[in-house]
Amino acid sequence: MKSVLSLLLLSLLGTAAFTSTKDFDTVKVEGGMISGTLNQDGDVHIFRGIPFAAPPVGDLRWKAPQPVKPWSGVRKCDAFCASPMQGTPNPFGPWSAEFLIPKEPISEDCLYLNVWSGAKSVGEKRPVLVWIYGGGFGSGGTACPIYDGEATAKKGIIFVSANYRVGPFGFFAHPELTKESGKQASGNYGLMDQVAALQWVKKNIAQFGGDPNNVTIAGQSAGSMSVNCMVATPLAKGLFKKAIAESGASFANPHPTLQQGEEAGLKMAQALGASSLAELRAKPAEEIMKKAQGRGPIIDGYVLPESIPAIFAAGKENDVILLTGWNEDEGMSFGPKKTADEYRKQIQQQYGANAEQFLKYYPGNTDAEAASSQMKISRDMIFGAQNYTWANIASGQGKPVYVYRFTRKVPATGDYAHYGAFHTGEVAYAYDNLKFIDHTLRPLEPTDAELARNMSAYFANFIKTGNPNGKGLSQWPSYSAKDKHIMVFGDKTAAAPMADSPALDFLFSTISKR
């Protein structure tokens, strides 16, 4: 009898273990059943290319994302879908191939997402991260190697990345589009894609062992600006609780209005020789790409009812816990640097009575000092002052806020060597993806591995609990507009006061008045 009971117990245990792994062999989502793959270690289920909306092609070009088209049988989701329509990716500046999408496929049919899950059963309710990529709203996609979700999934988090339309396919306003929308709005199709992906997560992520009530959105550059938009838009209310914003927000320079967007759309239609919306939708995507200029979000009265500064000033934004920051050397260089004399003359012309104070924070007594200041001004105008302002607003409302500065000069050779702590450089560290870095171009050191371990642990803790601190990590103090303590991720990881906050205060006050 005892042996029979033992065999029965072993059989039940075997069945339980078998069931836990079989839970994710096929998964039911909106549209039908899907299958994925297992990582090499056998502990993370990966689903690539899950449709979350109908293909936005033909008559669905420049329309809000529509419900996914159901399929029969089990759909294989074992490869990334096409990246959104954009130009061919080629390495430039500090960005080598691992920071870019694959050269193919690229298509308008791009509304798919990816899930990495280390859950053993559907009932685990693991915290969820939804990643929103950058690319200036004109490029980017989920298939960039540094956006891989396996390492984050191994930390007990369900990692989701979703494509959204970019360029003239994602951000294009036109009077006819406004009229047909039923919302008296047009232009923000890329943002609506992001909302649709978040709605998909809310409805489906439990099937992968995720908790739909513990979602964090995260993004970098235009992805961070998108996070800012998701926090601002009423369409995303209740879809997430925490936000990670890396180098990007929109507080100093509000987005264009619907009228301005429509005027730009009419000019684009004219350049394409199209006299109606039907003719525009009939144009090949490649022709539109050749003649259209990149666009970003607009204040359309629907997705963004008002400017982001106005939404936050009125306290109408979605309630989130915020982790935000930016990089030391992510200033963008546009054309040759001005000499010291040229630089000081330009500052005096632009800032008049404020020029002396401006030059105190961004000096230009020598050509080298002027060149450095020009890069710092670019960094702070485009990124620093934006995320700094968001941190101050959120902390002023009594919300938990954590701020970082990434200062590690990423090791590099040749033309890549002088970029330092460049724009996007922190992403592979924050999500523990240094294995995807091209080590022939960037000979990483033990310091980099330690930094990635620490930074990704802080980020994972925040995603799980809303607090980045945890066992074995030095204390990351919460940020307040009064003491302005931040975490510095550099050659060493340590908390410190934000030394350049007076410069950021001054810069924001001047550019917001212009």
N, C-alpha and C positions, 0 to 999 in steps of 0.2 A: 504493500500500500504506500509505504514511504517513498519507494522508488518511482511509483506512478505519479505521486504528487510532485516529486522533484522534476520529473520529465514534463508534467503539465505546466509547472512554474517556469521552467526554462523555455518551453514553447511559447508561453504568454509573453515572457520578456523578449524573446526573439521577435515575436509579432509586433510588440510595441516599438522595438528599435527599428524594425523594417518599416513600420508605418510612419515613424518620424522622418525617415529619409525620403519615403515615397510621397509625403505631403507635397513636395515641391517638384516631383517629376512632371506633373501637369498642374496648372493653376487656372482656375476659372476667373476671368476678368470681363469687364464690359466688352462685348463683341464675341466672346467665345473662349475656348480653351487654348492655352499656350504651353509650350515646353521651352526649357532653357538648357544651360550647360552647368557643369561643376568646375570650380577652379582646380588647379593642379593638386592642391593639398586635400581636396575633397571636403572642405568645410564651408564653402561659400557657393550658393546657387546664384547663377548669373543669367539674367534675361535681357537680351539686347534687341531693340527694335520692336517694342510693344506699341501698337497704334493707340493713340489716345484721342484722335479726332479724324474725321474724313480727310483725304488728301485735298489740300487747298488749291486745286487746279481748275482750269476751265471757268465755269460760272462761279466757282467758290474762291477764285482769286480775289483778294481784297474783301473777304467776308469774315465775320466772326467764325471761329472754329465750330464746325458742325459735328453732330454725334458720329462716333466711329461706325463704320459699316460692318455688320456682323459677318462672321465667316463660319464655315462648317469644318468639322474635324478638329485636329490639334495643329495650331499654327506654330511653326518653329521660330523661336525668337533667340537665335544663336549668333547673330551678327548685327553690328551697328547698321542703322538705316542710312539713307543719304543725308549728308549735311545740307542745311538750307542753301537756297540759291545765292551765290556770291562769286567773286572772282577766284581764279586759281590761287591757292595758297603757296607762297614762296617765302622762305626765311628772310627776315629783314631786321635791322636794328639788333637788339639783344635776343630776338626770338628765333631760336633754331626749331627744327622740325617737330620736336616733341611738344611744342607750345601751339602747334597749328593743327587744323583738321587734315585728314588724308586728302590727297589730290583728287580722289574719286571714291564713291559717287557723290555728286552734288546735284540737287534737284529741288524743284518746288514741292514735290511730294516728300515732306520732311517731318510731319508731325508724329513723331515716335519718341518713346522714352525708354530708359534702361533701369533695371533694378538689380542691386547686389544685396543678397540676404544670407546671413549666417545663422538664421533661426533654424531650430530643429523641429518646430511644430508651428502650426498656424496660430496657436493661442498665446504666443509669447509676449506680444505687445512690446516689441523693441522700439526705441526712439527712432525717428525718421529724419533724414537730411535730404532736402531737395536742392540740388545744385543748379545755378543759373550762370551760364558762361558769359564771358565778355567778348569784345570784338568791335567796340565802337558802334554797336547797333547795325553794323554793315557786314560783319563777318562772324565766324565762330561756329561751333557745333559741339555736340557731346562726345565725339570720337577722338578729341585731343588726348594723347596718352596721359598727360598729367592730371586729367579729370577722372582717371580710373577709380572705381569705388571699392575695390577688393580690400585694401588695407583698412579703410574705415569700417567696412562690414565686419572685419575680424575683431574690431573693438566693440562689437555688440550693437551696431547701428545699421539700420536699413538705409542704403545709399541709393538715391534716385537722381538721375539727370535727364533733362527733357529738352528737346529741340524747340526753338521758336523761330518764326520767320524774321529775317533781317533785311536791311537795305530797303529798296523800293517795294518789296513784296510784304515786308512787315510794318513799314511806316510810310504810308502814302494816303494823303487826304485829297478829296475831290468833291465838288458840290454834288455831283450825281451819286457818289457813294454816301454822302451825308443824307441825302434825300431817301435813298433806298433802305437805309439801315434800320429805320423805325425808332432810332434813338437820337436823331438829329446830330449824329457824330460820325466821324471817320478818322482813320489815320493810325490807330494804335493796335493793329492786328497782332504784332509781336507780343505786346503786353497781354492781349486777350488769350493768346496761346499759352502764356505762362499761367494765367488764371485757370484755364482749362486743364492744364497739367496738374495743378494743385487740387482741383476738384476731382480729378481722376484718383489722385493719391488718397484723398478723403474717403472715396467710395471703395477703393480696391486694395489699399496697402495692407489691410488686415489679412488678406489671403497670402501674404508673403511673411507673416509673423510680425508685422509692424503695427504701431499704435497710431491710429489716425488723429488722436487727440494730443500727441506729443511730436509735432512737426516743427522743424527748424528750416527756414529758407536761408540759403547762402549764395553769394556771388561775388565776383571780382571785376573791377573796371565797369564796363557797361552792365555786367551782371550785378554789380553792387548798386549801380544806378537803378537797375530793374528791381532789386530788393527794396530800394527806397520807394519806387513806384508801387510795389505790392503792399508795402506798409501804408501807403497813402490812399490806395484805391478802395472804395467801398465794395467792389466786386470780390475782393479777396478776404472779406471779413470772416473770421472763424476758421480759416484754413491753415493757420500756423500760429505758434506762440512765441517763437524766438527768431531772431534775425542776425545773420553774420554779414557784415558789409565791409568788403575789402577794397579800399581805394576807389570810392565813387559814391556820389550823392548829387542832389540838384537843389541846393539852397541859395547859392549866390546868383546864378544865371538861370532864371525860369525858362521852361520850355516854350516853344512858339505857341501861339493861339491857333484855334481851329481856322480862323480866317486866313492867317498867315500860311497855314498848312495847305488850305485849299488853293490859295494863290500859287504856291509852289507846285501843286499838283497840276494846275492848268498849264503852267509853263512846261512841265514835263510832258504833258499830253501833246502840246504844240510841237515840242522838239521831236516827238515820235510820229508826228503827222496824223494823230488820232483826234477825231472830232466828237467822239462819244465814248462812253464807258464800254459799250459792246466792242468797239474797235480796239480799245486798250486791252480788254481781256483776250482778244484774239491775237494780240502780238506775241511772238515767241519770247520766252523768258530771256534768251540771250540778247535779243535786240533791246529789251528794256534795260538789261544790265549795262549795255554799252552806252546808252544815252541818259540814264537816270543817275542822279546824284544820291548819295547815301542820306538817309533821314533818320531821325530818332523820335522819341515820344513827343506828343503835342498835348496841349490842354484842350481836350476835345469836348469837355462838358459831360462826359459819360464815364469813361475809364478814369480820367483825371478831371473831376468836376471843377477844380480850381488849380492854381499853381501849387506845387508842393510846399513852398514856404507858407502860403495862405492856409493850406490844409493843416499843417502842423501848428501854425499860430493859433488856429481856432480849436485845436485839440481834437480834430476829426479823424486823425489817423488811427489805424488799427493798433491795438495795445500789444507791445512786444517787449521782451527782454533783449537788449542790444549788445553785441560784441562788434567792435569796429576798429579800424586803423588804416595805416598806409605805410609806404616804403620810403626809405631814406633817399634813394636816388632815382625816383620815378618821374622826374621832370621830363617833359617832351621838348626836344630841340627842333624848332621850326626855322630852318635857314641858318646862315653863319652867325656866330656870336658877335655882338657889338663890342668895340673897344671900350676901355674905361671912360674915355671922353664922350663917345657916342651914347653909352649907357646912361651916364649921369645927365646928359642933355635931354634924353628921352624921358627920364623920370621927372625932371623938372617941368617939361612941357605937359606931361600927362597929369601930374599930381599937384602942381602949383604950390600952394601954401603947405601942403602935406609932404612935399618932396624931401625936405630935410629929415623928417621923421622916417620916411620910407627908406632913405639911404642909411639910416641908423640900423635898421633891421636887415636890409639887403644892400650892403656897401659895395662900392665899385672904385676903390682907390687905385687899383692896378688892373691890368687886363685880365689876369688870372682870377682876381677877386670878383671882377664884374662878370666873368663867364660863370663862375660858381653861383653868384647871386641870380643870374638869369635862369639857371636850371632850378634853383630853389623857388623862385617866384612861380615858374611854370608848375612845379610840383604842388605848391601850396594853393595856387588858384584853381587848378583842375581837380586836385584830390584833397590835399590836407585841410584846407579851410572848409570844404564841404562836409567831410566826415567829422571834423572837429565841431562844427556847428550842430550837426545831428546829435553828437554825444552831449553837448551842452544843453540842448533842448530836452532830450530824454532825461538826463539826470536832474534838470530843473523841475521836471514833472514828478520827480520821486521814483523813477523807474530804475531798476538795476542796469548799469552800463559798465562794460569793460572795454578798455582802449589799449591798443598795442602800437608799437612802431617796429617795423622789420628793418634791421640795419646790417644784416649779414651781407657782406660783399661776396656774392656767389662766385666761387673759384671758376676761372675761365682762362682760355688761351686765345692767342691771335686777336682778331677784331672784336671778340666778345669780352676781352679782358677789362676794358675800361668802363663797363656799364654798372658795376657795383651791385647795390641792392636795388635791382631794376624793377620796373613795373611788371607784375605777374610773377616775379622771382620767388615770392613767398608761398605760392600755391602748392608746389610739390612738397614743401616742408609741412604746411598746415594739414595736408591730407595724407602724409607719410608715403609719398610717391617718388622718392629720390631714385628708385630703381629704374624709372623711365627716363631719367636725365642722360643725355649723351655724354658719357664719361671721357670720351676722347676730346671733346670740346671743353668740358668742365670737369677737371680732375678733382672730385670732391674729397674732403678730408674727414677724419674722425669727428671733428667739430660739427660738420654738417649732419652726420648721422645722429649725434646727440641732440642737435637743435631740432631735427625732424621728430625725434622721439618725444621731446618735451612739448614742442608746439602742437603736434597732433594730439597729444594727451590732453592738453588744455582745451583744444577745440572739441574733442570727443566728450569731455566732461561737460562742457557748456551745452552741447547738443542733447546730452542725456538729462541734465538737471537744471540748466539755466545758470550754472555757476562753473567757471573753468577750473576751479581749484580742486585738488584731490591728493591722495596719498603719494608721497615721494616727490611732490612738486613744490617749489618755493611759492610763497603767497602772492597771488595776483590781486592787488587791491581793487575794489570797485572804484569807478571814476566818479568824481563830482566836480562841478564847475568851480568849486571853491579851492580844492587842493590839487586837482588835475594830476593824479598819479596814474601812471601807465605801466604796461609791461613792455620791456625792450627785448626783442628777439634778435640777438646779434651773435658775436663770438661767444658771449655768455648770455644767459637768460636771467634777467633781474628786473625788479620793479624800480621805477625812478620817477621823479617829477618831470612833467613835460616842459623842457627848458625853453622851447620856442613858442609857448602859448601867447606871450605879448605880441610877437610878430604876426601870429595868426589872427589875433583879435583885431590888430590894426589893419591887416590886409583885408579881412572880411568886411570891416566897416567901410573901407574905401571902395572896394569893388561892388558892394551891394548898393552903393549910392550913385554909381555911374550910370 
